[in-house]
Every structure is written in C-alpha cells, then in structure tokens.
Amino acid sequence: MARILLGVSGGIAAYKAVEVVRLATAAGHAVRVIQTPASRRFVGAATFEGVTGAPVLVDEFERDPARGAFPGEAAPARKGYNDPISHLELVRRCEVFAVVPVSANTLAKLAAGLADNLLSSAALANTAPLVLAPAMNSHMWEHPATRANLDLLRARGARVVEPETGRLASEGEWGIGRLADPADVLSAVEAVLGTQAPSALVVGEGTGLADSTSSLLGRRVLVTAGGTREPIDPVRFVGNRSSGRMGLALAAEAARRGAEVTLIAATLSLPAPEGARVVEVSTAAELAAAAREEFAGADVLLMAAAVSDFRPSDQGEAKIKRAGSDGLRIELEPTEDVLAALGAARRPGQTLVGFAAEHGGEPLAEARRKLHDKGVDAIVLNDVSDEGIGFEASENEVTVVTPDGERAVARAPKSEVAAAVLDEVERLRLRSAHEAGA
C-alpha cells in the first residue's frame, strides 16, 4: 500500500519497533529499516530483516544490496559503474519516514539538524511526512529542552505520537515516557499517508465510504472517553478501570476522516489525539452536563465513556479516618442515565452510538435491550471478562448491534476496531439519508 522508511534509535523500547514493522507489513505496507548503532544493542538487524524481508542499513557508507528498493520492487538500475547512494535512495522513494522509538538524544539531533549517523542524515534529507514516536525516561520527557525540541519539530510539520504513562525501564519508576502502543503508532503513520488499515467490518459495495479520508468532512462528532469517578471523600472515589483507549481511538479515527471532534474526557490515562477539542470532566454529573451542552450541535455521538451507574449518597468533607472506626458503610444512589437522556432529546439527523461493557449473563440480549430502551442507533458490545480485550487492553473484539441485526468485529487493535465502528456509523447515516429522501 505504501513505502514506509522506519528509523530505529537506541533505547529499550526498540523491541517494540519490531511489532510496528510486523503490523505494517501485515497491513500490506512495504517497510525498510535503518538503525542507529546504539539501537543494535537492543535489537539486532537480523530481526528486522526477518520481518521486512529486506536489508537493514546502519552505516552511511555501507552498500545496500537492494540499492534503495523497497520490498516488492526491483532494485534501481545502475548508472554506469555507480550504485545509487543507499540511504538517499531510500529517502527519495519513501512515502513516510517514521522514527520509532525516538530517544531524547535523537530528538535533539533532529531538532538541531545534525547529521552524524545514518538515521539523522536520512532525516535531514527527507521531504516525506515525518512521524516521531518518542520513548524515554519521564524526567527527560518533561525537561524544557525536550519540550522545546518537540515544539520545534511540530512547527516544522512532524507528527508526534505521544508516549504513554506506565512502568518505565528504570527499576521502580512509573511515569510518562513509555512508547505508544505499536498499533497506535501505525495508525498515526497511516493517518499522514491518508490510508486506512483493513477493517474487520467492511462497508458494502456501492456506498462509497470505504478507504475515504474525508468521509466525515465537516461533520461534528462528539466522543466521550475514560471512566468517571464519584467522590467518597476528598481522597477516595468509586470508579472503574477504563483507560479511555477505545474512545481515544474513535476520536482519532473520526478526525482522520475529516470530522470536527469534541472529546469529553473523564480521567484519561493517555493523551488526547491531535485535532480534538477536549472538555475535561471527572464525575458522571459533570459528564452529563458537558454532554448536554455539546450534544445539540453534534451530528454523531459516540458514547464510549464508562459512566458510573452509582455514586455515594453523601460525600465526606474531610478524609474519613480509619482510627476509632469499626468499618465504613457507603450508601449508593443511581446516577443519571446520560445516554438515555440524550436519546430522548435527539433531533432528526443525529446518529447515536452507545457502548456496553458486559461481564457474564446474556450480553447480546442486554445489548438489544439497551438499543431499544436508550433510543440509539447502535450499541457496541464487548465482553470485558476477557482481560485481553477488556479494560486497559490495547485490543478489542466487539459486536455492533443495530435494528438490522449484529455485525461481529474480530479481535484487532482498538484503532482498527474504531475504524470498523465508524464504518458502521457512516452506513447508518447513509441509510438514514436515503430514508429521509424517499
């Protein structure tokens, strides 16, 4: 589908670049890899060569047996007795240059325009879109020099895939700096390419929706993401394990398709996608108020947030002390059913999609009930009893329930599941438009 040049700099996160390459080749992209010498201390060239089926370059002066060709292409013909300069030919032929991971050192080199190794030389000669996926210690990430380098590269047009928060390589350290999920990195690469990874839910022939990068152009899409927290006292709360990954993937995919995205974010553990307007909330009441305010102007609502069903009836004004107490009893009261309220207030032309995270019982029957009771166009059902696709996981497997029936979306990275859900949204909107015009 596309020719991707992937640069790998030094750092423990270099092993995740192998997964980025695997996902990219599985999606049909042709990938060539260049490495810094430091990165080979973590992942050898043979590993990348085995995945890409093409030589890996490390040194500016080494000859490339493929003479700058990408997998599936014939090597360029020699001109006289000369081979094309390997790394310059790769840069000339690539459609996107991604650096995964970008260490703090390499980031500084790219910002300064240094060319002291193959990767930085190639970046300086590159004219294709540049995607950077940083990974480093949290103190390095937050250092003013790093922030300034990022701002400079963004101003030059680089797309930065923000790192995640979690356990870091240094023993016992926790913070921001982990490389983004490989599927999210590939999604960012495909976004700048204007391509879309294959979706498990295929749009039917004749709809004109598949593989469009502007299919929601000018539409206003409202997405809720994350999990609400209901205070018990100033330091404790009733909440859930939602990281917001699915909602963030939906927001990113809607923006990729040209939509004006508003994201109502409830205590997210990951950064919001570029281009989305963010409204931060914490409790179910705050989310409900924000949703009511934003919903009137929305064309599509994707209610992916995990909204607490109950909250403490009374909130302590000070931290509740354990000393002198024989226990703690909390009386809970139901919160507002936000989706049902919005469904009752909808205007013609709006498309509403709810999400149902079920655990045990008869999940499909419960999803059909919610479809009817909440007045929505679709319910996206997933079984959170499977830890591989439940809360905080990078993959998902869902069933999209509509009045017409159910469509299964096979297990895949959440970026691909988001594409499948947006395909169904567009199908619903197309059908609604046809019915309105009939």
DAVEN-V422256 format. One record per residue. N is the residue number from 1. RES is the residue in one letter. PSI is psi in degrees with one decimal (NA if undefined). OMEGA is omega in whole degrees, -180 to 180 (NA if undefined). NEAR is the number of other C-alpha atoms within 10 Angstrom. Layout:
N/RES/PSI/OMEGA/NEAR, N/RES/PSI/OMEGA/NEAR
//
This chain:
1/M/-45.4/-178/13, 2/A/156.7/178/18, 3/R/113.5/-177/21, 4/I/124.7/172/27, 5/L/120.2/-175/24, 6/L/118.7/175/23, 7/G/137.5/-179/26, 8/V/117.9/177/29, 9/S/174.0/-173/30, 10/G/149.0/180/25, 11/G/153.8/-178/21, 12/I/-27.7/-179/19, 13/A/-5.0/179/25, 14/A/-28.5/-179/25, 15/Y/-27.4/179/19, 16/K/-21.0/177/17, 17/A/-28.8/177/25, 18/V/-40.5/179/21, 19/E/-36.4/176/17, 20/V/-44.6/179/19, 21/V/-41.9/-180/24, 22/R/-45.1/179/18, 23/L/-39.8/-178/19, 24/A/-44.2/179/26, 25/T/-35.5/177/19, 26/A/-29.5/179/13, 27/A/0.1/176/15, 28/G/3.2/-180/13, 29/H/150.6/174/21, 30/A/126.0/-172/23, 31/V/132.8/167/24, 32/R/146.3/-176/26, 33/V/136.0/167/27, 34/I/141.3/-176/25, 35/Q/151.1/167/26, 36/T/155.1/177/19, 37/P/-37.9/-179/18, 38/A/-34.7/-178/14, 39/S/-25.8/-179/23, 40/R/-13.3/173/17, 41/R/-19.0/-178/12, 42/F/-39.6/179/15, 43/V/126.9/-180/21, 44/G/157.7/180/15, 45/A/-33.2/-178/17, 46/A/-31.8/180/14, 47/T/-47.8/179/13, 48/F/-37.2/179/24, 49/E/-35.4/178/16, 50/G/-32.9/-179/13, 51/V/-40.0/-176/16, 52/T/-25.7/-174/22, 53/G/23.9/-178/17, 54/A/154.2/180/21, 55/P/149.7/175/22, 56/V/136.7/179/21, 57/L/140.6/180/24, 58/V/-35.0/-174/22, 59/D/141.2/-179/16, 60/E/-23.7/-173/18, 61/F/-1.2/179/11, 62/E/150.1/179/11, 63/R/141.4/179/15, 64/D/116.1/179/21, 65/P/-28.9/-180/14, 66/A/-4.2/177/17, 67/R/40.2/176/21, 68/G/4.9/180/26, 69/A/153.0/173/22, 70/F/158.8/179/25, 71/P/135.6/-179/18, 72/G/-5.8/180/11, 73/E/152.3/172/10, 74/A/143.7/178/11, 75/A/137.4/179/14, 76/P/144.3/-179/13, 77/A/147.0/176/10, 78/R/148.8/174/10, 79/K/105.4/-175/8, 80/G/-127.7/-179/6, 81/Y/4.3/-172/5, 82/N/140.8/168/8, 83/D/151.5/171/16, 84/P/147.4/177/16, 85/I/120.3/-166/15, 86/S/-56.1/-173/20, 87/H/-30.7/178/26, 88/L/-35.1/178/18, 89/E/-40.1/177/17, 90/L/-45.2/179/26, 91/V/-41.1/-179/22, 92/R/-35.0/-174/14, 93/R/-16.3/-176/17, 94/C/154.6/177/23, 95/E/-17.1/174/19, 96/V/143.3/178/22, 97/F/115.3/180/26, 98/A/136.4/177/27, 99/V/115.2/-172/26, 100/V/112.6/-9/31, 101/P/164.2/170/31, 102/V/113.8/175/26, 103/S/165.6/177/26, 104/A/-37.4/-180/21, 105/N/-48.3/-180/13, 106/T/-36.7/178/21, 107/L/-44.0/179/22, 108/A/-39.6/178/18, 109/K/-43.8/-179/20, 110/L/-39.6/180/20, 111/A/-36.2/-177/18, 112/A/-11.3/-179/13, 113/G/25.4/177/14, 114/L/155.1/-179/14, 115/A/63.4/-174/15, 116/D/5.1/171/10, 117/N/178.4/-175/16, 118/L/-43.1/-177/21, 119/L/-49.4/-178/27, 120/S/-32.6/176/20, 121/S/-44.4/179/19, 122/A/-40.8/180/22, 123/A/-37.3/-179/23, 124/L/-29.9/179/17, 125/A/-7.9/-174/14, 126/N/137.4/174/19, 127/T/-2.1/178/14, 128/A/166.6/176/19, 129/P/143.6/-177/16, 130/L/126.2/178/22, 131/V/128.2/-177/24, 132/L/128.2/178/25, 133/A/91.7/-175/25, 134/P/152.4/171/26, 135/A/126.7/-177/29, 136/M/173.9/174/24, 137/N/146.6/-176/18, 138/S/-35.0/179/18, 139/H/-37.5/176/12, 140/M/-43.7/-179/17, 141/W/-38.6/-176/20, 142/E/-4.2/-178/13, 143/H/140.0/-179/11, 144/P/-33.1/179/11, 145/A/-42.1/178/13, 146/T/-43.1/180/18, 147/R/-40.2/180/12, 148/A/-40.0/178/13, 149/N/-40.6/178/18, 150/L/-45.7/180/22, 151/D/-41.0/-179/15, 152/L/-43.7/-179/15, 153/L/-37.2/176/19, 154/R/-40.8/180/16, 155/A/-27.8/177/10, 156/R/-2.7/175/11, 157/G/3.5/180/12, 158/A/143.0/175/18, 159/R/121.2/-178/21, 160/V/124.4/176/21, 161/V/104.7/-172/24, 162/E/142.5/177/23, 163/P/167.7/-179/22, 164/E/166.1/174/19, 165/T/133.9/180/17, 166/G/-163.0/179/16, 167/R/132.7/-179/14, 168/L/171.5/-176/21, 169/A/-35.3/178/15, 170/S/131.1/-174/8, 171/E/127.9/176/7, 172/G/-1.9/-177/7, 173/E/143.7/-180/12, 174/W/132.0/179/15, 175/G/-170.2/180/14, 176/I/142.7/180/23, 177/G/-11.0/177/23, 178/R/140.2/178/24, 179/L/139.0/178/27, 180/A/157.7/179/21, 181/D/133.9/-178/20, 182/P/-36.8/178/22, 183/A/-36.3/178/20, 184/D/-34.4/176/23, 185/V/-46.0/179/27, 186/L/-37.8/178/22, 187/S/-39.7/179/24, 188/A/-40.1/178/24, 189/V/-45.4/-179/24, 190/E/-30.7/179/19, 191/A/-41.7/180/19, 192/V/-22.3/177/17, 193/L/-22.0/-174/18, 194/G/24.8/176/14, 195/T/169.6/-179/16, 196/Q/133.8/176/23, 197/A/148.1/-180/20, 198/P/136.3/-177/16, 199/S/145.0/177/20, 200/A/-17.4/178/18, 201/L/107.7/-172/19, 202/V/131.4/177/15, 203/V/137.4/-177/17, 204/G/156.1/180/11, 205/E/142.4/175/8, 206/G/-3.1/-179/7, 207/T/-25.3/-179/11, 208/G/17.4/-176/11, 209/L/-31.5/-173/19, 210/A/142.5/175/18, 211/D/24.1/178/18, 212/S/136.1/178/14, 213/T/0.0/180/20, 214/S/27.9/-174/16, 215/S/-16.8/175/19, 216/L/24.3/-176/21, 217/L/123.7/178/14, 218/G/-8.6/178/14, 219/R/146.9/-180/19, 220/R/114.9/-176/21, 221/V/124.8/179/27, 222/L/123.1/-179/27, 223/V/133.5/170/27, 224/T/141.6/-175/30, 225/A/154.6/177/30, 226/G/-168.5/-179/27, 227/G/135.5/-180/26, 228/T/158.1/179/28, 229/R/128.1/-177/21, 230/E/113.2/-172/22, 231/P/136.8/168/19, 232/I/-44.4/174/21, 233/D/-174.1/-175/15, 234/P/-14.8/-177/12, 235/V/-10.2/-177/10, 236/R/155.8/-179/14, 237/F/161.4/169/16, 238/V/125.5/-177/15, 239/G/-160.4/180/18, 240/N/179.5/-171/15, 241/R/10.8/-176/12, 242/S/130.3/177/24, 243/S/-16.8/-177/22, 244/G/4.6/-177/25, 245/R/-43.8/-177/27, 246/M/-43.9/178/26, 247/G/-40.0/178/29, 248/L/-39.9/178/28, 249/A/-38.2/177/23, 250/L/-43.1/179/30, 251/A/-42.2/-180/32, 252/A/-41.3/-179/26, 253/E/-39.7/178/27, 254/A/-40.9/178/28, 255/A/-38.3/179/26, 256/R/-31.0/-180/28, 257/R/7.4/173/23, 258/G/5.5/-177/19, 259/A/155.9/168/25, 260/E/110.0/-170/21, 261/V/129.8/169/27, 262/T/126.4/-178/22, 263/L/116.3/172/25, 264/I/109.8/-169/29, 265/A/118.7/179/25, 266/A/99.1/176/26, 267/T/61.3/180/18, 268/L/149.5/175/22, 269/S/-1.3/-178/18, 270/L/157.6/-180/18, 271/P/151.3/178/15, 272/A/151.4/179/21, 273/P/153.4/178/20, 274/E/141.1/176/15, 275/G/-13.1/-180/15, 276/A/139.2/172/21, 277/R/126.7/-171/15, 278/V/132.0/172/15, 279/V/113.6/-176/15, 280/E/134.9/178/16, 281/V/170.6/178/22, 282/S/-53.6/-175/19, 283/T/168.1/177/22, 284/A/-37.5/180/25, 285/A/-40.8/178/19, 286/E/-40.5/178/15, 287/L/-42.2/180/24, 288/A/-42.9/-179/21, 289/A/-43.3/179/13, 290/A/-40.1/-180/16, 291/A/-41.4/178/23, 292/R/-40.7/-178/16, 293/E/-39.3/-175/11, 294/E/-23.8/-171/18, 295/F/-36.5/-175/21, 296/A/-33.9/-178/13, 297/G/5.0/-176/14, 298/A/146.4/172/23, 299/D/-31.5/-178/21, 300/V/136.0/173/24, 301/L/125.6/175/25, 302/L/100.4/-172/26, 303/M/75.3/-175/23, 304/A/-9.6/-178/25, 305/A/147.4/173/28, 306/A/96.6/-176/25, 307/V/129.2/-180/29, 308/S/134.4/178/20, 309/D/-22.7/-177/16, 310/F/157.0/175/16, 311/R/155.6/176/23, 312/P/136.8/180/18, 313/S/-35.1/180/12, 314/D/136.8/178/13, 315/Q/126.2/179/17, 316/G/136.7/180/13, 317/E/-20.9/177/9, 318/A/163.2/180/10, 319/K/130.5/180/12, 320/I/124.9/-176/15, 321/K/142.6/176/8, 322/R/-34.4/-177/9, 323/A/131.0/178/7, 324/G/6.8/-179/6, 325/S/144.1/177/8, 326/D/9.5/179/7, 327/G/174.0/179/7, 328/L/122.9/179/9, 329/R/127.6/-177/6, 330/I/123.1/175/11, 331/E/128.8/-178/10, 332/L/148.6/175/14, 333/E/152.2/-178/12, 334/P/146.5/173/11, 335/T/171.8/179/17, 336/E/140.6/173/15, 337/D/92.7/-171/15, 338/V/-45.8/-176/19, 339/L/-42.9/179/25, 340/A/-39.4/179/18, 341/A/-41.6/179/14, 342/L/-36.9/177/20, 343/G/-36.5/179/20, 344/A/-23.4/-177/12, 345/A/5.4/-174/12, 346/R/152.8/175/17, 347/R/161.9/178/14, 348/P/139.5/178/8, 349/G/-12.0/178/13, 350/Q/144.2/178/19, 351/T/123.9/-176/22, 352/L/129.7/178/24, 353/V/123.7/176/26, 354/G/164.1/179/25, 355/F/137.7/-179/23, 356/A/112.8/175/23, 357/A/107.1/-175/17, 358/E/151.9/-179/17, 359/H/102.1/-179/13, 360/G/-176.4/-180/8, 361/G/-145.6/179/8, 362/E/84.6/-172/9, 363/P/-38.0/-178/16, 364/L/-41.1/177/19, 365/A/-38.4/178/10, 366/E/-38.5/178/13, 367/A/-40.1/178/25, 368/R/-38.7/178/18, 369/R/-45.1/-179/12, 370/K/-36.9/178/20, 371/L/-43.1/-178/23, 372/H/-47.8/-172/15, 373/D/-30.3/-174/13, 374/K/-4.6/175/20, 375/G/41.0/-178/19, 376/V/171.3/-178/23, 377/D/-24.5/-179/19, 378/A/151.9/172/29, 379/I/127.4/176/28, 380/V/113.4/-173/25, 381/L/129.9/169/23, 382/N/150.1/-175/23, 383/D/103.7/-176/20, 384/V/2.2/175/18, 385/S/-20.6/175/13, 386/D/109.7/-175/13, 387/E/-24.4/-179/12, 388/G/-20.5/-180/14, 389/I/9.9/-178/20, 390/G/-152.0/-179/20, 391/F/141.5/175/22, 392/E/-1.0/180/15, 393/A/156.4/180/17, 394/S/-12.0/179/19, 395/E/164.5/178/20, 396/N/161.2/175/26, 397/E/118.1/-171/22, 398/V/166.8/170/23, 399/T/124.7/179/20, 400/V/114.6/-176/23, 401/V/122.6/178/23, 402/T/171.1/177/20, 403/P/-23.4/180/12, 404/D/-14.4/-177/7, 405/G/-155.5/-177/10, 406/E/145.0/174/16, 407/R/123.4/-179/16, 408/A/136.6/174/15, 409/V/114.8/-175/22, 410/A/160.3/-180/16, 411/R/128.7/-176/15, 412/A/166.1/173/18, 413/P/148.3/-175/22, 414/K/-25.0/176/23, 415/S/-39.1/179/29, 416/E/-37.1/176/27, 417/V/-39.5/177/26, 418/A/-41.2/178/24, 419/A/-39.7/179/27, 420/A/-41.4/179/26, 421/V/-42.2/178/24, 422/L/-32.2/172/22, 423/D/-43.4/-180/21, 424/E/-37.5/176/21, 425/V/-45.2/-179/20, 426/E/-34.8/176/20, 427/R/-43.8/180/16, 428/L/-41.4/-179/17, 429/R/-36.7/179/18, 430/L/-43.8/179/15, 431/R/-41.7/179/13, 432/S/-40.2/179/16, 433/A/-39.8/179/12, 434/H/-40.6/180/10, 435/E/-36.2/180/9, 436/A/-31.3/-178/10, 437/G/-8.4/-177/7, 438/A/NA/NA/6
//
